[in-house]
Amino acid sequence: MAGLLDGKSALITGGGGGIGRATALAFAREGARIAVADAAEATAQETVALINKAGGQAMTLTGDVTDASVVETMVKSVVAGFGRLDCAFNNAGIAGFQVDASGKKTAEWSEASFDRMIAVNLKGVWLCMKYELLQMVAQGGGAIVNTASIAGLIGLPTSSAYVAAKHGVVGLTKTAALEYAGDKVRVNAVCPGYIETKMTEDTMRRRGAQLMEIVPFHRMGKPEEIAEMVVWLCSDRASYVSGAAYNVDGGYMAT
């Protein structure tokens, strides 16, 4: 039985771990060839090794998604290696603790912390979209999924710049979906809730018990549960879906 992504080529940023790695493995399972990009080359190589061991086909890319020339080169490398770019999962991102803003209210963030958060989590997504869109338009279509968050739909205390960036990702997603519908490029976002990754360890350590009381499933999600949504959104089964932001959050947004 053919996989949902048979014959497709894909780029996944932030593919060295967490949601990115789980999605890369799911893409490979469904028949895609994957370029795994991560700022940490060693982690990207680990993901690629897992894919290759399972009989898939993958390549390693590395670089800073806030650098336009690096992002342009990444997209060109995918096309050079696989001939085209059918699917892109713009997943690279950082959390508050990575910019020394853990637990800080809006006025307590430093300008440097705010700028870095916006650069990676918003500008980085836009840069990836820019070069992916140019390629997809030229080849006659494709599918893009951006990692937003429940923080892209609501406010979350002590996460101001993260929330701002993720709201921006949802806005970029909706706008690009409208602009490129005529070019047969679909653009969607996935909005994870509290997922078991290194990025959520700090938050869960500080207030995990409180948060799990609010989540209707009373548990964290697994990276693989986000991956399944991304696979579907990139597949032809989602052929009439664009401009949407899908919650995968254990019911959190319904409360």
N, C-alpha and C positions, 0 to 999 in steps of 0.2 A: 504494500500500500504506500502510495507516494506521501511524502511529508508535506506539511502546509507551506513550506518555503522551498520546496525542491527547485533547483536551478537558479535560485536567487543569490545575489551577493549582498553582503551587509557590512556596515561599519558600526562598531559599538565603542563609544568613548566611556572612560571609567570602567573598562572591562576587566581590570585586574582583580576585582573582588566584589563581594556583596551582590547587589542587584545586577550589576554589569556582567559579572562572571556567570551568574545563574542564567542570565538571558543569552549570553554567548553559547553556553552549553545547550540551552533549549533550541536556539536557532540551528545549531549543528545537528541536533536530534531530528529536526524537521527538514533537513536537507540543504540548508544554506551554507555557503562559503563565507567565512567571517574574517574581517580585519579587526583585531582586538587592540584598541588604543588605550594607553594609560600613561599618566605622568611618570609613574614608577615602572620602568621597563621590565624589571624582574617579575613583577606581578602579572603583567600582560603575557610574558613568556610562559608563566605557570598555567594561565588559562589556555593558551594555545596548545601547550603540551597535553593538557587534559582532553582537549578537543581531538587532537591528532591521535592520542591513545585510544579514543573511542571510535576511531575510523573516520573522523571528519576532516575538513580542510580549513586551515586557518593560517593567518599571518599576523606578526606582531608589529605594531606601530607605537611610537612614543612621542611625547611632546606636550607643550603647554597650550591648552585650548584658548587662552587669552591672546595668543600671538597669531595674527592673521596669516602670516607666511607659513607658519607651522601647520595650521589647519588646512590651508590650500594644498600643501604638500601631502598631507594625510589623505585627502580626497583623491588627489591625482595618483597616489600610490595604490589605492584600492582599485581604481580604474585600470592602472597599468597591470596589476596582478590578476584581476578577475574580469576585465573587459567592460564592466559597467558597475553602477551602484544602484541597486534596487531598493534597499532598505537602509535606514540610518536610525540608530538609537542614541540620541544625545543625552547621555546619562552622567557625564563627569560633573562632580560637584563637591562642595565642602560644607562642613557644619560649623556652628559657632565656636566650638572649642578649638578648632583649627586656626582661628584668627583671634584667639585670646578674648573671646566675647561670651564665654559660657556664663549663663545666668544673669547677664547684664540687661538692664532696661534700656529703652531707646536712647535716653540722654547720656547713658554711661558708655555707649559704644565709642571707640576712638574713630577718628576719620580714616586712619589706615585700615582698621578692621572692616569698616563699612565698605571702603573702596575695593578691598580684596574680595569680599563676599560678592559684591555686584559684578566684579570683573570675571570671576570664575562661573558663578551660578546664573548670570544673565547674559553678559557679553559673550562668554564662551559658548553658550547655546546659540546665540545669534550668529556668531562667526561660523559655527558648524553648519547651521541652516543656510547661511549665505552661499557657501561653496557646494553644499549638497544640492541645493535648489538649482544652482546654475548647471550642475551636471545632469540632474534629473530632467530638467526642461530640455536640455540638448539631446537627451537620449529618448525622450518621449514619455516619461512618467516615472513614478516611484512612490515610496511611502516613508514618511518621517515620523518618529515618535520622540517626544521630548519628556524628560523626567521633570515633572513639576512636583507637587506635594499637596497634602491637605493644607499646608501652609500657603499654597497658592490660591486657596479658596476662602480662607478665614484668617483671623488674626491669632497669633500665638504669643503669649507673654515671653519676654526675654529672647525674642528671635526676630527683632525688627528688620534687619537688613536681609536675613534669610527669607522672611515673609515677603518683603518687597521684591526680592529677586524672583521668587517662585510665582508671585502674582504676575510679574513681568513675563515669565515663561509662558503662562497661560495666555496672556495677551498676544505675545508673538505667535503662538500656535494658532490662535483664532484668526489673526490677521493674515498670516501666510496661507492658511487654508482657503480663505476667500480669494486671495490674489492669484493662487496657482491652481485653482480647481480646473480652469480651462486648459491647463498644461498636463492634466492627468497626474498631478502630484497631490497625494493626500497627506495632511499634517494633523497629528493628534498629540495629546499629552496623557501621560499616566500620572495619577496623583496618589502616591503611596501614603499609608498611615504610618504607624510605628512598626518598623521592620527590623528584624534581627540582623543588624550590620554593625560594623565598627563606628559608623557615623552616629548611631543612636545610643552607644554605650554610656556616654556622658549624661545624656538626658535621663536614661533609665536608672542610672546610679543615683541621680538627684531626686527624681520623683516618679520612678517607674510604677511603684505600687499604686499611687494615686491615679496615674493615667490608665492603668489596666482596669481600674474600677469603672472608668468612663467608657472604655471601648466595649461595645456589646458582646463581642466574642471573648472578652476577658483574657486575651493573649496577644502577643505580638505576631505580626505576619512574618512569613518566610520569604527570602528573596525569590525563591522559585514561584511563589504565588504572584509576584509582580511580573516575572518573566512570561508567564502564560498569557497575561493580558497583552504584553508587547508583541509576542508571537502572533496573536490573533489580529492585532491592529496592523501588523505588517503584511499579513496574508491576504490573499484574494477574497477570503471569506468576509473581510471588512471593506469590500469594494465600494460601499455606499456610505462609508463613515469618514468624515473629515471635520476638523474644527472642534472636536470634542475633548473634554478633560474627564477621564474616567477615574473615579475613586476606587482604590483597592485598599480598604482600611478597616475591615472587620466591623463595618457598620457605624464607625465613628461619626461620619458626617450626617448620619440620620438622627443623631441624638439632639 
